[in-house]
Amino acid sequence: MSDTILRKELLDTALQMNAVGINQGSAGNVSVRNDGGYLITPSGMPYDECSPADMAKMTLSGDASGRRKPSSEWRFHQDLYKAREDAQAIVHVHSTFATTLACLGKEVPSFHYMVAVAGGKTIRCAPYHTFGTQALSDNVVEAMVDRKACLMANHGMIAIGPSLKKALAMAVEVEKLCEIYWRVLQLGGGNMIEDAEMDHILEKFQSYGQFTKKEAAV
């Protein structure tokens, strides 16, 4: 996909995450792999005031180019791309319910089978560190091992995917799970699904959804 098209899709995704209500203003950030590096939303700019040309280009060595500074959170985007070959796009948001749980330092346990959509029996919460720091990035990478999403203590939530569309969809799904879990907590905490059943669910999720013949053969 061309640089021009990717820049437009990146900006469209940032605008959409605000439109669907999982982010606000210039908070959060989005990135997508491109040409051995990645494109990322700019630092501190309202997305509705951006153009595709404002998207910053980064190498996996941390070098930036373009007319705008990259998001201050570029480190955990870069480190996730280096650690996870399956990550083609990353969405970071300050969504209401995920951030509420993150401010309590709570992970999302196996209260509902759809928790497995994020890759495991829980959705972990990465310990707090100052935004934009290597320490925060290290915590995020650890929390994302074998996961497609995690919470960030006193901060927000991250989701990855094989495309911008699917990374955004994962973020929306996790926010809804966080909302439901928050409501469950108000009523005493609910029942948890046992580990053996979650193992079974995770196995079923390996063949969940629609696949082409080529994908099904992998």
FIKOLZA-1660 file (N, C-alpha, C; in steps of 0.1 Angstrom, whole numbers, plus 5000, padded with zeros to 4 digits):
% residues 218
   i   px   py   pz ch aa at
   1 5008 4988 5000  A  M  N
   1 5000 5000 5000  A  M CA
   1 5009 5012 5000  A  M  C
   2 5005 5022 4992  A  S  N
   2 5013 5034 4991  A  S CA
   2 5013 5043 5004  A  S  C
   3 5024 5051 5005  A  D  N
   3 5025 5059 5016  A  D CA
   3 5014 5069 5017  A  D  C
   4 5009 5074 5006  A  T  N
   4 4998 5084 5006  A  T CA
   4 4985 5077 5011  A  T  C
   5 4982 5065 5007  A  I  N
   5 4970 5059 5011  A  I CA
   5 4971 5055 5026  A  I  C
   6 4983 5050 5031  A  L  N
   6 4984 5047 5045  A  L CA
   6 4983 5059 5054  A  L  C
   7 4988 5071 5049  A  R  N
   7 4987 5083 5057  A  R CA
   7 4972 5087 5059  A  R  C
   8 4964 5085 5048  A  K  N
   8 4950 5089 5049  A  K CA
   8 4943 5079 5058  A  K  C
   9 4946 5066 5056  A  E  N
   9 4939 5056 5065  A  E CA
   9 4943 5058 5080  A  E  C
  10 4955 5062 5082  A  L  N
  10 4959 5064 5096  A  L CA
  10 4951 5076 5102  A  L  C
  11 4950 5087 5095  A  L  N
  11 4943 5098 5100  A  L CA
  11 4928 5095 5101  A  L  C
  12 4922 5087 5091  A  D  N
  12 4908 5083 5092  A  D CA
  12 4906 5075 5105  A  D  C
  13 4915 5066 5108  A  T  N
  13 4914 5058 5120  A  T CA
  13 4914 5066 5133  A  T  C
  14 4923 5076 5133  A  A  N
  14 4923 5085 5145  A  A CA
  14 4910 5093 5146  A  A  C
  15 4905 5097 5135  A  L  N
  15 4892 5105 5135  A  L CA
  15 4881 5095 5140  A  L  C
  16 4881 5083 5135  A  Q  N
  16 4871 5074 5138  A  Q CA
  16 4871 5070 5153  A  Q  C
  17 4883 5068 5159  A  M  N
  17 4883 5064 5173  A  M CA
  17 4877 5075 5182  A  M  C
  18 4878 5088 5178  A  N  N
  18 4871 5098 5185  A  N CA
  18 4856 5098 5182  A  N  C
  19 4852 5095 5169  A  A  N
  19 4838 5096 5165  A  A CA
  19 4830 5085 5172  A  A  C
  20 4836 5073 5174  A  V  N
  20 4829 5062 5181  A  V CA
  20 4829 5063 5196  A  V  C
  21 4836 5073 5201  A  G  N
  21 4836 5076 5215  A  G CA
  21 4846 5069 5224  A  G  C
  22 4856 5063 5218  A  I  N
  22 4866 5057 5227  A  I CA
  22 4879 5065 5229  A  I  C
  23 4878 5078 5224  A  N  N
  23 4890 5087 5226  A  N CA
  23 4884 5101 5225  A  N  C
  24 4892 5110 5230  A  Q  N
  24 4888 5124 5230  A  Q CA
  24 4899 5134 5226  A  Q  C
  25 4896 5144 5218  A  G  N
  25 4906 5154 5215  A  G CA
  25 4918 5149 5208  A  G  C
  26 4930 5154 5213  A  S  N
  26 4943 5149 5208  A  S CA
  26 4949 5138 5216  A  S  C
  27 4941 5133 5226  A  A  N
  27 4946 5122 5234  A  A CA
  27 4947 5109 5226  A  A  C
  28 4954 5099 5231  A  G  N
  28 4956 5087 5223  A  G CA
  28 4965 5089 5211  A  G  C
  29 4967 5078 5204  A  N  N
  29 4976 5079 5192  A  N CA
  29 4974 5066 5184  A  N  C
  30 4977 5066 5172  A  V  N
  30 4976 5055 5163  A  V CA
  30 4988 5054 5154  A  V  C
  31 4992 5041 5150  A  S  N
  31 5003 5040 5141  A  S CA
  31 5000 5028 5132  A  S  C
  32 5008 5027 5121  A  V  N
  32 5007 5016 5112  A  V CA
  32 5021 5014 5105  A  V  C
  33 5024 5001 5104  A  R  N
  33 5037 4998 5097  A  R CA
  33 5038 5003 5083  A  R  C
  34 5050 5007 5079  A  N  N
  34 5052 5012 5066  A  N CA
  34 5067 5013 5062  A  N  C
  35 5071 5006 5051  A  D  N
  35 5085 5007 5046  A  D CA
  35 5096 5004 5056  A  D  C
  36 5094 4994 5064  A  G  N
  36 5104 4990 5074  A  G CA
  36 5104 4998 5086  A  G  C
  37 5095 5007 5087  A  G  N
  37 5092 5015 5099  A  G CA
  37 5078 5016 5102  A  G  C
  38 5073 5028 5105  A  Y  N
  38 5059 5030 5107  A  Y CA
  38 5055 5045 5107  A  Y  C
  39 5043 5047 5104  A  L  N
  39 5037 5061 5104  A  L CA
  39 5029 5062 5117  A  L  C
  40 5030 5074 5124  A  I  N
  40 5023 5076 5136  A  I CA
  40 5017 5090 5137  A  I  C
  41 5006 5091 5144  A  T  N
  41 4999 5104 5145  A  T CA
  41 5008 5114 5152  A  T  C
  42 5007 5127 5149  A  P  N
  42 5016 5137 5155  A  P CA
  42 5013 5140 5170  A  P  C
  43 5022 5147 5176  A  S  N
  43 5021 5150 5190  A  S CA
  43 5012 5162 5192  A  S  C
  44 5002 5161 5201  A  G  N
  44 4994 5172 5206  A  G CA
  44 4986 5180 5196  A  G  C
  45 4982 5173 5185  A  M  N
  45 4974 5180 5175  A  M CA
  45 4960 5174 5175  A  M  C
  46 4949 5182 5175  A  P  N
  46 4936 5176 5174  A  P CA
  46 4935 5170 5160  A  P  C
  47 4929 5158 5159  A  Y  N
  47 4929 5150 5147  A  Y CA
  47 4921 5157 5136  A  Y  C
  48 4911 5164 5140  A  D  N
  48 4902 5171 5130  A  D CA
  48 4909 5183 5124  A  D  C
  49 4921 5187 5130  A  E  N
  49 4929 5198 5124  A  E CA
  49 4941 5192 5116  A  E  C
  50 4942 5179 5115  A  C  N
  50 4954 5173 5108  A  C CA
  50 4950 5170 5094  A  C  C
  51 4961 5169 5086  A  S  N
  51 4960 5163 5072  A  S CA
  51 4969 5151 5071  A  S  C
  52 4967 5143 5061  A  P  N
  52 4976 5131 5060  A  P CA
  52 4991 5135 5060  A  P  C
  53 4994 5147 5055  A  A  N
  53 5008 5151 5055  A  A CA
  53 5014 5153 5069  A  A  C
  54 5005 5155 5079  A  D  N
  54 5009 5157 5093  A  D CA
  54 5013 5144 5100  A  D  C
  55 5010 5133 5094  A  M  N
  55 5014 5120 5100  A  M CA
  55 5029 5118 5100  A  M  C
  56 5035 5115 5111  A  A  N
  56 5050 5114 5112  A  A CA
  56 5055 5101 5108  A  A  C
  57 5067 5100 5102  A  K  N
  57 5073 5088 5097  A  K CA
  57 5084 5085 5107  A  K  C
  58 5085 5072 5111  A  M  N
  58 5095 5068 5121  A  M CA
  58 5102 5055 5116  A  M  C
  59 5115 5054 5119  A  T  N
  59 5122 5042 5117  A  T CA
  59 5121 5034 5129  A  T  C
  60 5125 5021 5129  A  L  N
  60 5125 5012 5141  A  L CA
  60 5137 5015 5149  A  L  C
  61 5145 5025 5145  A  S  N
  61 5157 5029 5153  A  S CA
  61 5153 5042 5161  A  S  C
  62 5141 5047 5159  A  G  N
  62 5137 5059 5166  A  G CA
  62 5139 5072 5159  A  G  C
  63 5143 5072 5146  A  D  N
  63 5145 5084 5139  A  D CA
  63 5132 5088 5133  A  D  C
  64 5129 5101 5134  A  A  N
  64 5116 5107 5129  A  A CA
  64 5118 5116 5117  A  A  C
  65 5109 5117 5108  A  S  N
  65 5109 5126 5097  A  S CA
  65 5095 5131 5094  A  S  C
  66 5095 5143 5087  A  G  N
  66 5082 5149 5084  A  G CA
  66 5081 5162 5091  A  G  C
  67 5070 5169 5088  A  R  N
  67 5068 5183 5093  A  R CA
  67 5063 5184 5107  A  R  C
  68 5059 5173 5113  A  R  N
  68 5054 5173 5126  A  R CA
  68 5061 5163 5135  A  R  C
  69 5062 5167 5148  A  K  N
  69 5068 5158 5158  A  K CA
  69 5059 5146 5160  A  K  C
  70 5065 5134 5161  A  P  N
  70 5056 5122 5164  A  P CA
  70 5050 5122 5178  A  P  C
  71 5040 5114 5179  A  S  N
  71 5034 5113 5193  A  S CA
  71 5044 5110 5203  A  S  C
  72 5042 5116 5215  A  S  N
  72 5052 5114 5226  A  S CA
  72 5052 5099 5230  A  S  C
  73 5042 5091 5226  A  E  N
  73 5042 5077 5230  A  E CA
  73 5048 5068 5220  A  E  C
  74 5056 5073 5211  A  W  N
  74 5062 5066 5200  A  W CA
  74 5070 5054 5205  A  W  C
  75 5076 5054 5217  A  R  N
  75 5084 5043 5221  A  R CA
  75 5077 5030 5222  A  R  C
  76 5065 5030 5228  A  F  N
  76 5058 5017 5229  A  F CA
  76 5053 5012 5216  A  F  C
  77 5050 5021 5207  A  H  N
  77 5046 5017 5193  A  H CA
  77 5058 5010 5187  A  H  C
  78 5070 5016 5188  A  Q  N
  78 5082 5011 5182  A  Q CA
  78 5086 4997 5188  A  Q  C
  79 5085 4997 5201  A  D  N
  79 5089 4984 5208  A  D CA
  79 5080 4973 5205  A  D  C
  80 5067 4976 5204  A  L  N
  80 5057 4966 5201  A  L CA
  80 5059 4961 5186  A  L  C
  81 5062 4969 5177  A  Y  N
  81 5065 4965 5163  A  Y CA
  81 5078 4956 5163  A  Y  C
  82 5088 4959 5171  A  K  N
  82 5100 4951 5171  A  K CA
  82 5098 4938 5178  A  K  C
  83 5089 4938 5188  A  A  N
  83 5086 4925 5196  A  A CA
  83 5076 4916 5189  A  A  C
  84 5067 4922 5181  A  R  N
  84 5055 4915 5176  A  R CA
  84 5054 4916 5161  A  R  C
  85 5058 4905 5154  A  E  N
  85 5056 4905 5139  A  E CA
  85 5042 4906 5135  A  E  C
  86 5033 4901 5143  A  D  N
  86 5019 4901 5140  A  D CA
  86 5012 4915 5141  A  D  C
  87 5019 4924 5148  A  A  N
  87 5013 4938 5149  A  A CA
  87 5016 4946 5137  A  A  C
  88 5006 4949 5129  A  Q  N
  88 5007 4958 5118  A  Q CA
  88 5001 4972 5120  A  Q  C
  89 4993 4973 5131  A  A  N
  89 4988 4986 5134  A  A CA
  89 4985 4986 5149  A  A  C
  90 4986 4998 5156  A  I  N
  90 4985 4999 5170  A  I CA
  90 4975 5011 5173  A  I  C
  91 4966 5009 5181  A  V  N
  91 4956 5019 5186  A  V CA
  91 4958 5021 5201  A  V  C
  92 4960 5033 5205  A  H  N
  92 4961 5036 5220  A  H CA
  92 4950 5047 5222  A  H  C
  93 4942 5044 5232  A  V  N
  93 4931 5053 5235  A  V CA
  93 4930 5055 5250  A  V  C
  94 4923 5066 5254  A  H  N
  94 4919 5069 5268  A  H CA
  94 4904 5067 5270  A  H  C
  95 4899 5055 5266  A  S  N
  95 4885 5053 5267  A  S CA
  95 4880 5052 5281  A  S  C
  96 4868 5055 5283  A  T  N
  96 4862 5058 5297  A  T CA
  96 4864 5045 5306  A  T  C
  97 4858 5034 5302  A  F  N
  97 4858 5023 5311  A  F CA
  97 4871 5015 5312  A  F  C
  98 4878 5014 5301  A  A  N
  98 4892 5008 5302  A  A CA
  98 4901 5017 5311  A  A  C
  99 4900 5030 5310  A  T  N
  99 4908 5039 5318  A  T CA
  99 4903 5039 5333  A  T  C
 100 4890 5037 5335  A  T  N
 100 4885 5036 5349  A  T CA
 100 4892 5024 5356  A  T  C
 101 4891 5012 5349  A  L  N
 101 4897 5000 5355  A  L CA
 101 4912 5002 5356  A  L  C
 102 4918 5008 5346  A  A  N
 102 4933 5010 5347  A  A CA
 102 4937 5019 5359  A  A  C
 103 4928 5029 5362  A  C  N
 103 4931 5038 5373  A  C CA
 103 4930 5030 5387  A  C  C
 104 4923 5019 5386  A  L  N
 104 4922 5011 5398  A  L CA
 104 4932 5000 5398  A  L  C
 105 4940 5000 5387  A  G  N
 105 4951 4989 5386  A  G CA
 105 4945 4975 5384  A  G  C
 106 4933 4974 5379  A  K  N
 106 4927 4961 5377  A  K CA
 106 4929 4956 5363  A  K  C
 107 4932 4943 5362  A  E  N
 107 4931 4936 5350  A  E CA
 107 4917 4931 5348  A  E  C
 108 4914 4927 5335  A  V  N
 108 4900 4922 5332  A  V CA
 108 4901 4907 5333  A  V  C
 109 4895 4900 5343  A  P  N
 109 4896 4886 5344  A  P CA
 109 4886 4878 5335  A  P  C
 110 4885 4865 5336  A  S  N
 110 4877 4857 5328  A  S CA
 110 4862 4857 5332  A  S  C
 111 4857 4869 5333  A  F  N
 111 4843 4871 5337  A  F CA
 111 4833 4868 5326  A  F  C
 112 4838 4868 5313  A  H  N
 112 4830 4866 5301  A  H CA
 112 4839 4859 5291  A  H  C
 113 4833 4850 5283  A  Y  N
 113 4842 4843 5274  A  Y CA
 113 4849 4852 5263  A  Y  C
 114 4843 4863 5260  A  M  N
 114 4848 4872 5250  A  M CA
 114 4861 4879 5254  A  M  C
 115 4865 4877 5267  A  V  N
 115 4878 4882 5271  A  V CA
 115 4889 4875 5262  A  V  C
 116 4886 4863 5258  A  A  N
 116 4896 4856 5250  A  A CA
 116 4899 4862 5236  A  A  C
 117 4890 4872 5232  A  V  N
 117 4892 4878 5219  A  V CA
 117 4905 4886 5219  A  V  C
 118 4910 4890 5231  A  A  N
 118 4922 4897 5232  A  A CA
 118 4934 4888 5234  A  A  C
 119 4932 4875 5232  A  G  N
 119 4944 4866 5232  A  G CA
 119 4947 4857 5244  A  G  C
 120 4940 4859 5255  A  G  N
 120 4943 4852 5267  A  G CA
 120 4931 4851 5276  A  G  C
 121 4934 4845 5288  A  K  N
 121 4924 4844 5298  A  K CA
 121 4921 4856 5306  A  K  C
 122 4929 4866 5305  A  T  N
 122 4928 4879 5311  A  T CA
 122 4932 4890 5301  A  T  C
 123 4928 4902 5304  A  I  N
 123 4934 4914 5297  A  I CA
 123 4942 4921 5308  A  I  C
 124 4955 4920 5307  A  R  N
 124 4964 4925 5318  A  R CA
 124 4964 4940 5319  A  R  C
 125 4969 4945 5330  A  C  N
 125 4971 4959 5332  A  C CA
 125 4986 4962 5335  A  C  C
 126 4992 4969 5325  A  A  N
 126 5006 4972 5327  A  A CA
 126 5008 4982 5338  A  A  C
 127 5018 4980 5347  A  P  N
 127 5021 4989 5358  A  P CA
 127 5024 5004 5352  A  P  C
 128 5021 5013 5361  A  Y  N
 128 5022 5027 5357  A  Y CA
 128 5037 5032 5356  A  Y  C
 129 5040 5040 5346  A  H  N
 129 5052 5048 5344  A  H CA
 129 5048 5061 5337  A  H  C
 130 5056 5071 5338  A  T  N
 130 5053 5084 5331  A  T CA
 130 5052 5081 5316  A  T  C
 131 5042 5088 5310  A  F  N
 131 5040 5087 5295  A  F CA
 131 5052 5090 5287  A  F  C
 132 5054 5083 5277  A  G  N
 132 5065 5086 5268  A  G CA
 132 5079 5080 5272  A  G  C
 133 5079 5073 5283  A  T  N
 133 5092 5068 5288  A  T CA
 133 5095 5054 5284  A  T  C
 134 5108 5050 5284  A  Q  N
 134 5111 5037 5281  A  Q CA
 134 5106 5027 5291  A  Q  C
 135 5105 5031 5304  A  A  N
 135 5100 5023 5314  A  A CA
 135 5086 5019 5312  A  A  C
 136 5077 5029 5307  A  L  N
 136 5064 5026 5303  A  L CA
 136 5063 5016 5292  A  L  C
 137 5071 5018 5282  A  S  N
 137 5072 5009 5270  A  S CA
 137 5075 4995 5274  A  S  C
 138 5085 4994 5283  A  D  N
 138 5089 4980 5287  A  D CA
 138 5077 4973 5294  A  D  C
 139 5070 4981 5302  A  N  N
 139 5059 4975 5309  A  N CA
 139 5048 4971 5299  A  N  C
 140 5045 4979 5289  A  V  N
 140 5035 4976 5279  A  V CA
 140 5039 4963 5271  A  V  C
 141 5051 4963 5267  A  V  N
 141 5056 4951 5259  A  V CA
 141 5054 4938 5267  A  V  C
 142 5057 4939 5280  A  E  N
 142 5056 4927 5289  A  E CA
 142 5041 4923 5290  A  E  C
 143 5032 4933 5293  A  A  N
 143 5018 4931 5294  A  A CA
 143 5012 4925 5281  A  A  C
 144 5018 4928 5270  A  M  N
 144 5012 4924 5257  A  M CA
 144 5017 4910 5252  A  M  C
 145 5026 4904 5260  A  V  N
 145 5030 4890 5256  A  V CA
 145 5018 4881 5254  A  V  C
 146 5017 4875 5243  A  D  N
 146 5006 4866 5240  A  D CA
 146 4992 4873 5241  A  D  C
 147 4991 4886 5240  A  R  N
 147 4979 4893 5240  A  R CA
 147 4978 4903 5228  A  R  C
 148 4965 4907 5226  A  K  N
 148 4962 4916 5215  A  K CA
 148 4958 4930 5221  A  K  C
 149 4957 4931 5234  A  A  N
 149 4953 4943 5240  A  A CA
 149 4958 4943 5255  A  A  C
 150 4960 4954 5261  A  C  N
 150 4962 4955 5275  A  C CA
 150 4957 4969 5280  A  C  C
 151 4955 4970 5293  A  L  N
 151 4953 4983 5300  A  L CA
 151 4966 4988 5304  A  L  C
 152 4966 5001 5307  A  M  N
 152 4978 5008 5312  A  M CA
 152 4974 5015 5324  A  M  C
 153 4980 5012 5336  A  A  N
 153 4976 5017 5348  A  A CA
 153 4976 5033 5348  A  A  C
 154 4965 5039 5353  A  N  N
 154 4964 5053 5354  A  N CA
 154 4966 5060 5341  A  N  C
 155 4962 5053 5330  A  H  N
 155 4965 5059 5317  A  H CA
 155 4955 5056 5306  A  H  C
 156 4954 5043 5302  A  G  N
 156 4944 5040 5291  A  G CA
 156 4945 5026 5287  A  G  C
 157 4945 5024 5274  A  M  N
 157 4944 5010 5268  A  M CA
 157 4951 5010 5254  A  M  C
 158 4957 4998 5251  A  I  N
 158 4964 4996 5238  A  I CA
 158 4958 4984 5231  A  I  C
 159 4956 4984 5218  A  A  N
 159 4952 4973 5210  A  A CA
 159 4960 4972 5198  A  A  C
 160 4963 4960 5193  A  I  N
 160 4970 4958 5181  A  I CA
 160 4962 4950 5171  A  I  C
 161 4966 4950 5159  A  G  N
 161 4959 4942 5149  A  G CA
 161 4967 4940 5136  A  G  C
 162 4962 4932 5127  A  P  N
 162 4968 4930 5114  A  P CA
 162 4965 4941 5104  A  P  C
 163 4957 4951 5108  A  S  N
 163 4954 4962 5100  A  S CA
 163 4948 4973 5109  A  S  C
 164 4948 4985 5104  A  L  N
 164 4942 4996 5112  A  L CA
 164 4928 4993 5116  A  L  C
 165 4920 4988 5106  A  K  N
 165 4906 4985 5109  A  K CA
 165 4904 4975 5120  A  K  C
 166 4912 4965 5120  A  K  N
 166 4911 4954 5130  A  K CA
 166 4917 4959 5144  A  K  C
 167 4927 4967 5144  A  A  N
 167 4932 4972 5156  A  A CA
 167 4922 4981 5163  A  A  C
 168 4915 4989 5155  A  L  N
 168 4904 4998 5161  A  L CA
 168 4893 4989 5166  A  L  C
 169 4889 4979 5158  A  A  N
 169 4878 4970 5162  A  A CA
 169 4882 4963 5176  A  A  C
 170 4894 4959 5177  A  M  N
 170 4899 4953 5190  A  M CA
 170 4897 4963 5201  A  M  C
 171 4901 4976 5199  A  A  N
 171 4900 4986 5210  A  A CA
 171 4886 4988 5213  A  A  C
 172 4877 4988 5204  A  V  N
 172 4862 4990 5207  A  V CA
 172 4857 4978 5215  A  V  C
 173 4861 4966 5211  A  E  N
 173 4857 4953 5218  A  E CA
 173 4862 4954 5232  A  E  C
 174 4874 4957 5234  A  V  N
 174 4880 4957 5248  A  V CA
 174 4873 4968 5256  A  V  C
 175 4870 4980 5251  A  E  N
 175 4863 4990 5258  A  E CA
 175 4849 4985 5263  A  E  C
 176 4842 4978 5254  A  K  N
 176 4829 4973 5258  A  K CA
 176 4830 4962 5269  A  K  C
 177 4840 4953 5268  A  L  N
 177 4843 4944 5278  A  L CA
 177 4846 4951 5292  A  L  C
 178 4853 4961 5291  A  C  N
 178 4856 4969 5303  A  C CA
 178 4844 4975 5309  A  C  C
 179 4835 4980 5300  A  E  N
 179 4823 4986 5305  A  E CA
 179 4814 4976 5312  A  E  C
 180 4813 4964 5306  A  I  N
 180 4805 4953 5312  A  I CA
 180 4811 4949 5326  A  I  C
 181 4824 4947 5326  A  Y  N
 181 4831 4943 5338  A  Y CA
 181 4829 4953 5349  A  Y  C
 182 4830 4966 5346  A  W  N
 182 4828 4977 5355  A  W CA
 182 4814 4976 5361  A  W  C
 183 4804 4973 5353  A  R  N
 183 4790 4971 5358  A  R CA
 183 4789 4959 5367  A  R  C
 184 4796 4948 5363  A  V  N
 184 4796 4936 5371  A  V CA
 184 4802 4939 5385  A  V  C
 185 4812 4947 5385  A  L  N
 185 4819 4950 5398  A  L CA
 185 4809 4957 5407  A  L  C
 186 4800 4965 5401  A  Q  N
 186 4791 4973 5409  A  Q CA
 186 4781 4964 5417  A  Q  C
 187 4779 4952 5411  A  L  N
 187 4770 4942 5417  A  L CA
 187 4777 4931 5424  A  L  C
 188 4789 4933 5427  A  G  N
 188 4796 4923 5436  A  G CA
 188 4807 4915 5429  A  G  C
 189 4809 4916 5417  A  G  N
 189 4820 4909 5410  A  G CA
 189 4817 4898 5401  A  G  C
 190 4806 4891 5402  A  G  N
 190 4802 4881 5393  A  G CA
 190 4809 4868 5394  A  G  C
 191 4806 4858 5385  A  N  N
 191 4813 4845 5385  A  N CA
 191 4823 4845 5374  A  N  C
 192 4835 4838 5377  A  M  N
 192 4845 4837 5367  A  M CA
 192 4844 4824 5360  A  M  C
 193 4849 4824 5347  A  I  N
 193 4849 4811 5339  A  I CA
 193 4862 4804 5343  A  I  C
 194 4861 4791 5345  A  E  N
 194 4873 4783 5350  A  E CA
 194 4883 4782 5339  A  E  C
 195 4896 4781 5343  A  D  N
 195 4907 4780 5334  A  D CA
 195 4906 4770 5323  A  D  C
 196 4901 4758 5326  A  A  N
 196 4899 4747 5316  A  A CA
 196 4890 4752 5305  A  A  C
 197 4879 4758 5309  A  E  N
 197 4869 4763 5299  A  E CA
 197 4875 4774 5291  A  E  C
 198 4883 4783 5297  A  M  N
 198 4889 4794 5289  A  M CA
 198 4900 4788 5279  A  M  C
 199 4907 4778 5283  A  D  N
 199 4916 4771 5274  A  D CA
 199 4908 4766 5262  A  D  C
 200 4896 4760 5264  A  H  N
 200 4888 4755 5254  A  H CA
 200 4883 4766 5245  A  H  C
 201 4879 4777 5251  A  I  N
 201 4874 4789 5243  A  I CA
 201 4886 4795 5234  A  I  C
 202 4898 4796 5240  A  L  N
 202 4909 4801 5233  A  L CA
 202 4912 4792 5221  A  L  C
 203 4911 4779 5222  A  E  N
 203 4913 4770 5211  A  E CA
 203 4902 4772 5200  A  E  C
 204 4890 4774 5204  A  K  N
 204 4879 4776 5195  A  K CA
 204 4881 4789 5187  A  K  C
 205 4887 4799 5194  A  F  N
 205 4889 4812 5188  A  F CA
 205 4899 4811 5177  A  F  C
 206 4907 4801 5176  A  Q  N
 206 4917 4799 5166  A  Q CA
 206 4911 4798 5152  A  Q  C
 207 4899 4792 5152  A  S  N
 207 4892 4790 5139  A  S CA
 207 4879 4798 5139  A  S  C
 208 4878 4809 5147  A  Y  N
 208 4866 4817 5147  A  Y CA
 208 4866 4827 5136  A  Y  C
 209 4854 4829 5130  A  G  N
 209 4853 4839 5119  A  G CA
 209 4855 4833 5105  A  G  C
 210 4856 4842 5096  A  Q  N
 210 4857 4838 5082  A  Q CA
 210 4872 4837 5077  A  Q  C
 211 4875 4827 5069  A  F  N
 211 4889 4825 5064  A  F CA
 211 4888 4822 5049  A  F  C
 212 4898 4827 5042  A  T  N
 212 4900 4822 5029  A  T CA
 212 4906 4809 5029  A  T  C
 213 4907 4801 5018  A  K  N
 213 4913 4788 5018  A  K CA
 213 4927 4789 5021  A  K  C
 214 4934 4800 5017  A  K  N
 214 4948 4802 5020  A  K CA
 214 4950 4804 5035  A  K  C
 215 4942 4812 5041  A  E  N
 215 4943 4815 5056  A  E CA
 215 4940 4802 5064  A  E  C
 216 4930 4795 5059  A  A  N
 216 4926 4783 5067  A  A CA
 216 4937 4772 5067  A  A  C
 217 4946 4772 5056  A  A  N
 217 4956 4762 5055  A  A CA
 217 4968 4766 5063  A  A  C
 218 4969 4778 5068  A  V  N
 218 4981 4782 5076  A  V CA
 218 4980 4776 5090  A  V  C
% end
